Amino acid sequence: MEPVLAVKDFSLTFKAGAETNLVESVSFSVSPGKTLCIVGESGCGKSVTSLALMGLLPSPPARIVSGTAEFNGRNLFAMPERARADLRGNEMAMIFQEPMTSLNPAFTVGQQIAEGIMRHRDVSKAEARAEALKMLEWVRIPAPEKRLDAYPHQLSGGMRQRVMIAMALANRPKLLIADEPTTALDVTIQAQILALVRQIQAETGTAMILITHDLGVVAEVADDVAVMYAGRIVESGPVEAIFGDPQHPYTIGLFGSVPSLGRRQGRLATIKGAVPPLDLMPKGCRFAPRCPLADSRCHDEVPPTVPFGDGHSAACWYAPIEQTMEARQ
């Protein structure tokens, strides 16, 4: 199946003349009806990548150094702004992390959903309002006729996020980017929102990129996973391979830091140190200063991407990890 979006060798910087890029040589793809989860800690470049794809980064200071993003055969990075605006909210849509700062407090939710519909379709205000009502019903907001004329501050956090989903899906996009859409919600509402997104995705065949740091969410919704660290993708592959056989020390460290429901067996694992600042990035592997396996080559040379079959790969000098650990024992 041809991917809806294929990103290849994408690099981005915010600093003119910088020796290193904030996002470096990132490649991934997502197919119709599939979900790609981009995972990583705060500051690794997940959200910046999504905003660049949507054309929402101010330029300057943001500057795309290299790479392509093929969306249905069109390179997003080479398109004029008017063409990008025609795609946003229509063929591509985005759900932001905090709906209270993304929704306009001066307009009702019905007006905001209808605005996107009228921007991309030849419909009247009455028709757009009727479609907005259908969208609120679709995302299962209670008493949608009443909520249509409510302002964002009159809704709960879960309802506001459902409104954001309704806005994003109003024009049946081919690609949906969700930037940590459940972070600010309690566990019960989070489960409802994830179930809703999965059901709508199954009904529409929309491809989705879900950006998160929550591995529990990843296990529940992902088809494929890309693990990101300090602006680079260090491991990627099907969700079963990433969870069942992680091959990068950073991925292994992430899983080791997740608490389990069973009896506690000592302290949780931690990854020592912190993400290096942009101007102090190592020449080689960016995880090298925190990696228990790193040697001089890791600090000096960028590691190759090692394939393991079935789309699973890791950028590490010592992958596969099992062989390295056996050799060191």
Steps between C-alpha positions, in 0.01 A plus 500: 500500500635840401563723804291813549810677631865409449761716673859447389824646639323795666727744685399831659673775695402818681848649500673634191849357460446234769736203478225260608129489417213488745345220291753287313449257209154384607317250276167323548176422319136428583241315290121538473314372805824452695635673810864601540599598853801728541636447851758688701559721800424872506726705274590217262343671197165317472274805501737710288493229234120494497474879479748504212287245313192718551686813391442670836858594590596866444780542249725658612617380746404146393681376191473164328856396421429188296249229427162441342151428631297335226127532569302317232780566254552866591803628691361704789828685548501626140139621492408871513324619814162540330505135394601394852208701641263317266628168638485596869167411655398328180725214385729538804382586850648524847377450856703709744606409850303761695156582354441795732784691335414374150131591500398865465328612824302770314308262272266208566620153418239477225636813334856367516414163347286667231781742413727215388221341302419825316869565432537182299151426371243694298222500760276758666518598868190294573645195328833544682318529833302183426824319414660630823210352695554166326868511596416560867263204486771294331750564779229415755466830683192487727215735400676615180227752411573682825879471475496642146441849644726457803833678541817300573515605866152352553620149409705246693849403389376177343226683310745762374727227368203339325426838341861513376458153350175610334674805352792293374280235337228729365636486144597131514879547476728235358757567775439587864786615726421477872752673729459340844119535482434330835780640719280747692214251553436254781542130432130425446448783250830413334377146434175635354681741269741231376211259437316773311800583281558131420136449404486810280828401337360156422189658348684754285833332417686810616874460556613632839826618651468495879766688694536390861735409781250256653600143417165371625324705232748373240430136590127561465477683168823471296562295189855633463730687737784748448712565810655847493790633704662845472359562154585162348298182459702235681267203446190428294284207403169321562367547853540127576871511412569818699326369812607137462862544391631858548848539352616851589631577850272805521189296416603238755547777757153637429336163559706447814366822652132402465336370821314168479180384669668196653710472815783752506842348434736767631524858374395608153780540250607854411693650213782701653572855387293728279453579133801710389432856381508561127841669503657211697370204299755219455639455151390139495202342672306763691415248771867412557553717815219309676549154349648217712640333187664806341868509407716750312353403163148577625611850599680570173304327223131505411375140533352319200137394490502123547199311351360192675229413249125578478568874511675491840829694522719680753777757467764351728855375456423206730171378357393227530538557871485132600815418305683795651405405855601138445836609360567722801420234758 
